[in-house]
Structure formats: structure tokens, C-alpha cells
């Protein structure tokens, strides 16, 4: 038998509020009779912005750049041409009028995607400051690492993709490359795509300067792009008759027009119905490229106006398809490759290109050597992308 005298008596409940209660009701079950604290809502971190259509644009650009420099350019520079490259040239490259085995086409797509991405960042909290910091973390950091790797490999009898092919670095080569002025100062380029990085940096500066206009209404945004077009056009066209560094700078600035295409696509997406108003700017970009082509010998052999036209069409179609329910841009593989496209293109010059040579001279079949070089390049691009994402937070 239980000794109930040792049990602790139940504390008395406070008096129940005097209000009518239906028979059998428990006033303690009513929420109004309890003093509660709000329960904090656990929310997932917001996903990063997804620029519509730009993942597939950047992914296609990365594929074309990797194909051009690893599958086509390396064997040509070493005395043979694969049958695949010959077939692609005969049936695709030459009929379409696209030069450099799609390499320039791929760089143009990357620049267009970068212009779209940069404008989309302006609408986020932080504006220009946040954009410039992400440009440093996600843009300059991969170039810095690739340039340092290429510089070290040149002293180890390796062959990274440089310009010219047999680079002979001196005491000023590395600092001029890291400052993105190697072309205008006449230094050897440690990264064969360094000129594209210089053009992208100039695009970022133009976007930051015109940001107060780009984030406003339709007409102010188009006015900001018109201002960029005037600046680019003046430098590109006056550089044709100039000499020295200004001539080289004008040739580089011409590539900024590809970034202008991405910005146009962003404005058309942000302000529906502005396509007709944006069309004259697109035509103006083409006119500048056609006029500049006659003044720059290197561009005259690259069929640049046709390349620009194809880049504009692919960019606008990608944005339009995504806006109308297209799912290609949402595929995991496309999103992964599109977000790693930029470091992959740079590391293909610094790592993939020399590694392909080592593997081929080790008597591996060329196809297997290409697969291994691509795998290593993409793995390193993943690591660099993750590092840049951590720094950009």
C-alpha cells in the first residue's frame, strides 16, 4: 500500500478566468489562457540568383573553348590534326564562317554571359560594391592562380598555352600579366586567354560607372548602354590608326561589345517589351565591329562580325527559351558547368594544355590524353570555384 503522505502535493492552479465555459470544457486547453513566446521560424538560406539562360550560354562557351584549345589547337601546333577536327571544320566551322575552331565563339559567349550576370548583380543588396568584390573573388582569383601556375611551369620546361607560343618571361612578365596590361605593354602573355580577361575587366568598370542608369527604368538603362557603346566605339575606332599600346588597347576593347550583348539581353528580360528599343544598340555594336575589323589585321582573319552575330543570337535565344519555360538551363550538369566555365577556360591554358602534352609524349593515345586533361582541368576548376565562392561571401 502506497504511503501517500510522502507524495508532494500538487500545486494549486491559479484561478480560472471568470467567463462562461461550456460544460466539460477545459479552460487550460484554450490558447488565450496561456502566455507563449513566438516560435522562431527556421528558414533555409536563399538560393543565389539564377540569371535566366546564362548557365547554358556559359556552359556552351566553356565546351567550345575547351574543344578549341585542347582538341584542335594542341595537335595542330604539334604536327597533326585529328579526323574529328577535320570533319568539324569541313561541315560546321567553314560553312558557318566561325574562325579559330570555335574558340573565339566560346570566348564571346562567356563575355556575354558575364555581362548579363554583372547587371543582374546590380539589383541585389550592395549594388556596385558587392559586384566589384565578386568580380575580384570569382573573376580575378582564377586568373591569378592560372597565371602563377603558368609562370612556374615555364621554368620547368613545360608548355602552357601562352602568347606567343614559346614565351620567354623576364622580370616584368609576371607583374604586367597580373596587372592585365601585358598586351598593351608588349609583354608575353602567360595565359593565352588573358586578352579576354582584360576585356572582361574593362566591361566590369563600364558597368560599375553606369550602374545608376542600368538599375533604373527602361530608357535610362538603355541610355547607360548607349553611353558604354559610345566609349567602346571611340576607343576601338580611334585605335585603328594609332600605334603602340593604344592600338593594342583598341583591339582589346572591341571585345567588350560581346559583354554589351549580355547587358542588352538583361535589359530586355528585365523590361519586357523593350526589344525594339534595344535593337538599334545591337546594330550599333555590329557596325563598330565591322568598322574596326578593317583597322586590326588580327581581327580581319577571324570573321569577327559573324561570330558576334552568332553570339547575339545564342544569348537572346537562351534568355527567351528560359523565360518561356525552357528547362535546359535548370539541368544540374548545365548549371554546374556554366558556373565553373570561367575558371575551366583559364585552367585549360595553364594546366590542361601542358598536361595533354605530357600525357601524349608518354605514349598515351591522344583521345585518352584529352579525356584525362579535361578531367583534371574540370576538377581544379571546381576547387577554384569553391574557393572563390567562400571569399565572395
C-alpha positions as CSV (number, residue, x, y, z in Angstrom):
1,X,0.0,0.0,0.0
2,X,1.4,3.3,-1.1
3,X,2.3,5.9,1.6
4,X,0.6,9.0,0.2
5,X,2.0,11.2,3.0
6,X,5.3,11.3,1.2
7,X,3.9,12.4,-2.1
8,X,4.5,16.1,-2.9
9,X,1.1,17.8,-3.1
10,X,0.1,19.1,-6.5
11,X,0.4,22.9,-6.6
12,X,-2.8,24.8,-6.8
13,X,-3.7,26.2,-10.1
14,X,-4.3,29.9,-10.4
15,X,-7.9,30.9,-10.6
16,X,-9.6,30.3,-13.9
17,X,-10.8,33.5,-15.6
18,X,-14.4,34.0,-14.8
19,X,-16.1,33.5,-18.1
20,X,-18.8,31.3,-19.4
21,X,-17.5,27.9,-20.4
22,X,-19.4,25.1,-22.0
23,X,-20.0,22.0,-19.9
24,X,-16.9,19.8,-19.9
25,X,-14.6,22.4,-21.4
26,X,-11.0,22.7,-20.1
27,X,-10.0,26.3,-19.9
28,X,-6.4,25.3,-19.9
29,X,-6.7,24.0,-23.4
30,X,-7.6,27.4,-24.7
31,X,-4.7,29.3,-26.3
32,X,-5.9,32.6,-24.9
33,X,-5.3,31.4,-21.4
34,X,-1.6,30.7,-22.0
35,X,1.3,33.2,-22.2
36,X,3.5,31.9,-25.0
37,X,6.6,33.1,-26.8
38,X,6.7,33.1,-30.6
39,X,8.4,30.1,-32.1
40,X,11.3,31.2,-34.4
41,X,10.8,30.1,-37.9
42,X,13.8,28.2,-39.3
43,X,14.3,29.3,-42.9
44,X,16.6,27.8,-45.5
45,X,19.3,30.2,-46.8
46,X,18.1,31.8,-50.0
47,X,19.5,30.4,-53.2
48,X,21.8,32.5,-55.2
49,X,20.3,34.4,-58.1
50,X,19.8,32.4,-61.2
51,X,20.4,34.5,-64.3
52,X,17.9,33.1,-66.8
53,X,19.6,31.4,-69.7
54,X,23.1,32.2,-68.8
55,X,24.1,28.9,-67.4
56,X,23.5,27.2,-70.7
57,X,25.2,30.1,-72.5
58,X,28.3,29.9,-70.3
59,X,28.3,26.1,-70.5
60,X,28.3,26.1,-74.3
61,X,31.1,28.7,-74.2
62,X,33.2,26.5,-71.9
63,X,32.7,23.5,-74.1
64,X,33.7,25.4,-77.2
65,X,36.8,26.9,-75.6
66,X,38.0,23.5,-74.2
67,X,37.4,21.9,-77.6
68,X,39.3,24.7,-79.5
69,X,42.4,24.7,-77.3
70,X,42.7,21.1,-76.3
71,X,41.2,19.1,-79.1
72,X,42.0,21.3,-82.1
73,X,44.9,23.7,-81.3
74,X,47.3,21.5,-79.4
75,X,47.6,18.8,-82.1
76,X,47.8,21.4,-84.9
77,X,50.7,23.0,-83.1
78,X,52.4,19.6,-82.8
79,X,52.2,18.5,-86.3
80,X,48.9,16.5,-86.8
81,X,45.2,17.1,-87.0
82,X,42.6,14.6,-85.7
83,X,40.0,13.4,-88.1
84,X,37.3,14.8,-85.8
85,X,38.7,18.3,-86.1
86,X,38.9,18.0,-89.9
87,X,35.3,16.8,-90.1
88,X,34.0,19.6,-87.9
89,X,36.0,22.2,-89.9
90,X,34.6,20.9,-93.2
91,X,31.0,20.5,-92.2
92,X,30.5,23.2,-89.5
93,X,33.2,25.7,-89.0
94,X,33.9,26.8,-92.5
95,X,30.2,26.8,-93.7
96,X,29.2,28.9,-90.7
97,X,32.1,31.3,-91.1
98,X,33.3,30.8,-87.5
99,X,37.1,31.1,-87.0
100,X,39.6,29.6,-84.6
101,X,37.8,26.3,-84.3
102,X,35.0,27.8,-82.2
103,X,37.4,29.3,-79.6
104,X,36.6,32.9,-80.3
105,X,32.9,32.0,-80.4
106,X,33.2,30.4,-76.9
107,X,35.0,33.4,-75.5
108,X,32.3,35.7,-76.9
109,X,29.6,33.6,-75.2
110,X,31.5,33.8,-71.9
111,X,31.8,37.6,-72.2
112,X,28.1,37.9,-73.0
113,X,27.1,35.7,-70.0
114,X,29.4,37.8,-67.8
115,X,27.7,41.0,-68.9
116,X,24.3,39.6,-68.1
117,X,25.5,38.2,-64.8
118,X,27.1,41.5,-63.8
119,X,23.9,43.5,-64.5
120,X,21.8,41.1,-62.5
121,X,24.1,41.5,-59.5
122,X,23.5,45.3,-59.6
123,X,19.8,44.8,-58.5
124,X,20.9,42.9,-55.4
125,X,21.7,44.5,-52.0
126,X,25.1,46.0,-52.0
127,X,25.0,47.2,-55.6
128,X,28.3,48.2,-57.2
129,X,30.4,47.4,-54.1
130,X,29.1,43.8,-54.0
131,X,29.5,43.4,-57.7
132,X,33.2,44.6,-57.7
133,X,34.0,42.3,-54.8
134,X,32.6,39.3,-56.6
135,X,34.4,40.2,-59.7
136,X,37.7,40.1,-57.7
137,X,36.8,36.9,-55.9
138,X,35.2,34.9,-58.8
139,X,37.0,36.7,-61.7
140,X,40.5,37.8,-60.8
141,X,41.3,35.0,-58.4
142,X,41.1,32.2,-61.1
143,X,43.2,34.3,-63.4
144,X,45.8,35.0,-60.6
145,X,46.1,31.3,-59.9
146,X,46.3,30.3,-63.5
147,X,48.9,33.0,-64.2
148,X,51.1,31.9,-61.3
149,X,50.9,28.2,-62.4
150,X,51.8,29.0,-66.0
151,X,54.7,31.2,-64.9
152,X,56.1,28.4,-62.7
153,X,55.7,25.8,-65.4
154,X,57.6,27.9,-68.0
155,X,60.7,27.4,-65.9
156,X,60.1,23.7,-65.7
157,X,60.3,23.1,-69.5
158,X,56.5,22.6,-69.6
159,X,54.4,24.2,-72.3
160,X,51.3,26.0,-71.1
161,X,49.2,27.9,-73.6
162,X,50.9,31.3,-73.8
163,X,51.1,34.0,-76.4
164,X,53.5,33.8,-78.2
165,X,53.8,30.0,-78.3
166,X,57.4,30.0,-77.0
167,X,57.1,32.6,-74.2
168,X,60.3,33.9,-72.7
169,X,59.4,35.6,-69.4
170,X,61.6,38.2,-67.9
171,X,61.4,40.2,-64.7
172,X,58.4,42.3,-65.8
173,X,56.4,39.5,-67.4
174,X,54.6,38.3,-64.2
175,X,53.7,41.7,-62.8
176,X,52.5,43.0,-66.1
177,X,50.3,39.9,-66.6
178,X,48.9,40.2,-63.1
179,X,48.0,43.8,-63.8
180,X,46.2,42.8,-67.0
181,X,48.4,45.1,-69.1
182,X,50.7,42.5,-70.8
183,X,49.3,43.1,-74.2
184,X,49.4,46.9,-74.2
185,X,53.0,46.8,-72.8
186,X,54.3,44.3,-75.2
187,X,55.0,41.6,-72.7
188,X,54.4,37.9,-73.3
189,X,51.0,36.6,-72.1
190,X,51.3,33.9,-69.5
191,X,47.6,32.9,-70.3
192,X,46.5,32.6,-73.9
193,X,43.1,33.9,-72.9
194,X,44.5,36.8,-71.0
195,X,43.1,39.3,-73.5
196,X,39.6,38.0,-72.7
197,X,40.2,38.7,-69.0
198,X,41.3,42.2,-69.8
199,X,38.2,42.8,-71.9
200,X,36.0,41.4,-69.1
201,X,37.7,43.7,-66.5
202,X,37.0,46.8,-68.7
203,X,33.4,45.7,-69.1
204,X,33.1,45.5,-65.3
205,X,34.4,49.0,-65.0
206,X,31.9,50.3,-67.5
207,X,29.1,48.5,-65.7
208,X,30.1,50.0,-62.4
209,X,30.3,53.5,-63.8
210,X,26.9,53.3,-65.5
211,X,25.2,51.3,-62.7
212,X,23.0,54.2,-61.5
213,X,21.4,54.2,-65.0
214,X,21.3,50.5,-65.6
215,X,19.2,49.9,-62.5
216,X,16.6,52.5,-63.3
217,X,13.8,52.4,-65.9
218,X,13.9,51.1,-69.4
219,X,15.0,54.3,-71.1
220,X,17.7,55.2,-68.5
221,X,19.0,51.6,-68.7
222,X,19.2,51.8,-72.5
223,X,20.9,55.2,-72.1
224,X,23.6,53.6,-69.9
225,X,24.3,51.0,-72.6
226,X,24.4,53.7,-75.3
227,X,27.0,55.5,-73.2
228,X,29.0,52.4,-73.0
229,X,28.7,51.8,-76.7
230,X,30.0,55.4,-77.4
231,X,33.0,54.9,-75.1
232,X,33.9,51.5,-76.6
233,X,33.3,52.7,-80.2
234,X,35.5,55.8,-79.8
235,X,38.4,53.7,-78.3
236,X,38.1,50.9,-80.8
237,X,37.8,53.1,-83.9
238,X,40.4,55.7,-83.0
239,X,42.8,52.8,-82.1
240,X,42.8,51.5,-85.7
241,X,45.1,54.4,-86.9
242,X,47.1,54.7,-83.7
243,X,50.3,52.9,-82.9
244,X,51.9,51.3,-79.9
245,X,49.9,50.5,-76.8
246,X,46.7,52.4,-77.8
247,X,46.4,50.3,-80.9
248,X,46.5,47.1,-78.8
249,X,44.1,48.5,-76.3
250,X,41.6,49.5,-79.0
251,X,41.7,45.9,-80.3
252,X,41.0,44.5,-76.9
253,X,38.2,47.0,-76.2
254,X,36.4,45.7,-79.3
255,X,35.7,42.5,-77.5
256,X,33.8,44.5,-74.8
257,X,30.9,44.6,-77.3
258,X,30.2,41.0,-76.6
259,X,29.7,41.9,-73.0
260,X,27.3,44.6,-74.2
261,X,25.2,42.0,-75.8
262,X,24.7,40.2,-72.5
263,X,23.7,43.5,-70.9
264,X,21.2,44.1,-73.7
265,X,19.7,40.7,-73.1
266,X,19.4,41.5,-69.4
267,X,17.5,44.8,-70.1
268,X,15.2,43.0,-72.5
269,X,14.4,40.4,-69.8
270,X,14.0,42.9,-67.0
271,X,11.8,45.3,-69.1
272,X,9.5,43.2,-71.3
273,X,8.6,44.9,-74.5
274,X,11.9,46.8,-74.8
275,X,13.2,44.6,-77.6
276,X,12.5,47.1,-80.4
277,X,14.1,49.9,-78.4
278,X,17.2,47.8,-77.7
279,X,17.6,46.7,-81.3
280,X,19.4,49.9,-82.5
281,X,22.1,49.3,-79.9
282,X,22.7,45.8,-81.1
283,X,23.0,47.1,-84.6
284,X,25.4,49.8,-83.4
285,X,27.6,47.1,-81.8
286,X,27.8,45.2,-85.1
287,X,28.6,48.4,-87.0
288,X,31.5,49.1,-84.7
289,X,32.9,45.6,-85.1
290,X,32.6,45.7,-88.9
291,X,34.4,49.1,-89.0
292,X,37.1,48.0,-86.5
293,X,37.8,44.8,-88.4
294,X,39.3,46.8,-91.2
295,X,41.8,48.5,-88.9
296,X,43.0,45.5,-87.0
297,X,44.9,42.9,-89.0
298,X,44.3,40.1,-86.4
299,X,40.6,40.6,-86.4
300,X,40.4,40.7,-90.2
301,X,41.3,37.0,-90.3
302,X,38.9,36.0,-87.5
303,X,35.5,36.7,-89.2
304,X,34.5,38.6,-86.1
305,X,31.3,40.1,-87.3
306,X,29.8,36.7,-88.0
307,X,31.0,35.4,-84.6
308,X,29.4,38.4,-82.9
309,X,26.1,37.8,-84.8
310,X,26.0,34.1,-83.6
311,X,26.9,35.1,-80.0
312,X,24.0,37.6,-80.0
313,X,21.5,35.1,-81.4
314,X,22.5,32.3,-79.0
315,X,22.4,34.7,-76.0
316,X,19.0,36.1,-76.9
317,X,17.5,32.7,-77.7
318,X,18.8,31.3,-74.4
319,X,17.1,34.1,-72.4
320,X,13.9,33.8,-74.4
321,X,13.7,30.0,-74.1
322,X,14.3,30.2,-70.3
323,X,11.6,32.9,-70.0
324,X,9.1,30.7,-71.8
325,X,9.6,27.6,-69.6
326,X,12.7,26.1,-71.1
327,X,14.3,23.6,-68.8
328,X,17.8,23.2,-70.2
329,X,19.2,26.0,-68.1
330,X,17.9,24.1,-65.0
331,X,19.7,20.9,-65.7
332,X,22.3,20.0,-63.0
333,X,25.1,19.3,-65.4
334,X,24.4,22.6,-67.3
335,X,24.3,24.6,-64.1
336,X,27.5,23.0,-62.8
337,X,29.5,23.6,-66.0
338,X,28.1,27.0,-66.5
339,X,29.1,28.2,-63.1
340,X,32.6,26.7,-63.5
341,X,33.1,27.8,-67.1
342,X,35.3,30.8,-66.4
343,X,38.0,29.0,-64.2
344,X,37.8,26.0,-66.5
345,X,38.7,28.1,-69.5
346,X,41.7,29.7,-67.8
347,X,42.9,26.4,-66.2
348,X,42.7,24.8,-69.6
349,X,45.5,27.1,-70.7
350,X,47.6,26.7,-67.5
351,X,47.0,23.1,-66.6
352,X,45.1,21.2,-69.3
353,X,47.3,22.2,-72.2
354,X,50.7,21.3,-70.7
355,X,49.2,18.1,-69.1
356,X,48.0,17.0,-72.5
357,X,51.5,17.3,-73.9
358,X,53.0,15.3,-71.0
359,X,50.4,12.5,-71.4
360,X,50.8,12.4,-75.2
361,X,54.5,12.2,-75.1
362,X,54.2,9.4,-72.5
363,X,52.7,7.4,-75.4
364,X,49.1,7.6,-74.4
365,X,46.5,7.7,-77.2
366,X,45.6,11.3,-78.0
367,X,41.9,10.7,-77.2
368,X,42.7,9.2,-73.7
369,X,45.1,12.1,-73.0
370,X,42.4,14.6,-73.9
371,X,39.9,12.9,-71.5
372,X,42.4,12.9,-68.6
373,X,43.4,16.5,-69.3
374,X,39.8,17.6,-69.3
375,X,39.0,15.7,-66.1
376,X,41.9,17.3,-64.3
377,X,41.0,20.8,-65.6
378,X,37.4,20.5,-64.5
379,X,38.4,19.1,-61.1
380,X,40.7,22.0,-60.5
381,X,38.0,24.4,-61.8
382,X,35.6,23.0,-59.2
383,X,38.2,23.7,-56.4
384,X,38.9,27.2,-57.6
385,X,35.2,28.0,-57.9
386,X,34.5,26.8,-54.4
387,X,37.4,28.9,-53.0
388,X,36.2,32.0,-54.9
389,X,32.6,31.4,-53.6
390,X,33.9,31.3,-50.0
391,X,35.8,34.5,-50.4
392,X,32.9,36.2,-52.2
393,X,30.5,35.7,-49.3
